[in-house]
Amino acid sequence: MNTYIYPPLTEWLELSNRPTKETQDLQQVVLNVFDEIQNKKDKALIELTEKFDNVKLSNLYVSKQEIEEAKSLITDDLKNAIQLAAKNIEKFHSAQQEEIKIIETTKGVNCWRESRGIENVGIYIPGGTAPLFSTVLMLGIPAKLANCKNITLCTPPNKEGKINPAILYTADLIGINTIYKIGGIQAIGALTFGTETIEKVDKIFGPGNQYVTAAKQVAQNFGVAIDMPAGPSEVLVIADNTSVPKYVAADLLSQAEHGVDSQVILLTDNENILNETIQELEKQLNVLPRKEFAAKALENSRGIVLKSIDDCVNFSNIYAPEHLIFAYEKAEDYTDKIINAGSVFLGNYSCESAGDYASGTNHTLPTNGYAKNYSGVSLDSFIKKITFQKLTKEGIQNIGPAIELMAEAEELFAHKNAVTLRLKS
């Protein structure tokens, strides 16, 4: 971890930059794959899966038998843990449902808004180095609560052509049974265009590597919406003299282990806390099974000492972290100053892992500074809001003359006439 002691304000913007990496022209790669899928459909998916994942599939669809077999492959303890998380996530997202409120804006003019679930949604679940069955809960539960008509789940198979059993168990638990053994760009392409087997969707959700992220962004050019721009995972921790360095180090490593392109930031007004946390990082890193990923991520990470917690909060708002942890006792004192963050964790016991799994909030969050203009996934992500209005005779009489004047001023006389005819009758 690179350290900085009292950097001047002029350097904050540069210090808030994410690591950059040289890549091939991902957009052209995506377009080439998309073109193959449009032309060859299922055949292309099978060929591309063999090419990119070294798996030769005979069938893209996950059968009921495979789902039943998966249930026997995970422990009862894990099943109970998944069920606990599902209950909390459902409880939190259910509270986001809105009652219809009819507003009389003028006597005889009633306006209201109603929610409708997006009919066809696609959920992408990574299945490589970290099969994220928790993301099935985070995306599937609000999709079900929103009454989305068709929910399609895509996830890459392993070398034997099988799906991680925890992913299948979790999908079955919440009622998702349309599951395909397909990952990467080809999965996003299949959801974008549809094939003989996989139906086209209206909106695509879910995290992924740089190829999946690029594919989702390109998919928008073909009339498909996405949840948000997403990139490597990140966390920013603010600590003071009441923080516990071993807790802080554990939180930093919990994000660093996601991948080599993840980034973690520690901000503090106490140099001793920074030094003690770095010692804890080294100690805890050595026993992690994924220490190679975490160690590489730490090379692009920063520990920064600033003059005050207020400065730390101001820096955080510039950085706009996916996860923001106030790892000290009086964390609530600063909540009103948070402007840009995906999800916030308050106090020494609110570890970021709680939000990733079981507290109830959603872990699908904006990264790479997009917390400045995007929210994390919620029930609203799966619904559309439709406005309604009903005018009585009295209502059109009350606002009709204003409409006539405004329409005439814009030289839209057919608009004016639609009102005039009603007023004259």
TACORHU-V460853 format. One record per run of one state. SS is the DSSP state (alpha for helix, beta for strand, coil for the rest). FROM is the first residue (numbers start at 1). LEN is the number of residues. If there is no record, write none. Layout:
BEGIN
SS_FROM_LEN + SS_FROM_LEN
END
This chain:
BEGIN
coil_1_1 + beta_2_4 + coil_6_3 + alpha_9_7 + coil_16_10 + alpha_26_15 + coil_41_1 + alpha_42_12 + coil_54_7 + beta_61_1 + coil_62_2 + alpha_64_8 + coil_72_4 + alpha_76_19 + coil_95_8 + beta_103_4 + coil_107_2 + beta_109_9 + coil_118_2 + beta_120_5 + coil_125_8 + alpha_133_13 + coil_146_4 + beta_150_6 + coil_156_9 + alpha_165_9 + coil_174_5 + beta_179_3 + coil_182_2 + alpha_184_10 + coil_194_9 + beta_203_3 + coil_206_4 + alpha_210_13 + coil_223_2 + beta_225_2 + coil_227_7 + beta_234_6 + coil_240_5 + alpha_245_12 + coil_257_6 + beta_263_6 + coil_269_2 + alpha_271_15 + coil_286_5 + alpha_291_9 + coil_300_2 + beta_302_4 + coil_306_3 + alpha_309_11 + coil_320_1 + beta_321_6 + coil_327_4 + alpha_331_7 + coil_338_3 + beta_341_6 + coil_347_5 + alpha_352_6 + coil_358_12 + alpha_370_3 + coil_373_6 + alpha_379_4 + beta_383_9 + coil_392_1 + alpha_393_17 + coil_410_3 + alpha_413_12 + coil_425_1
END
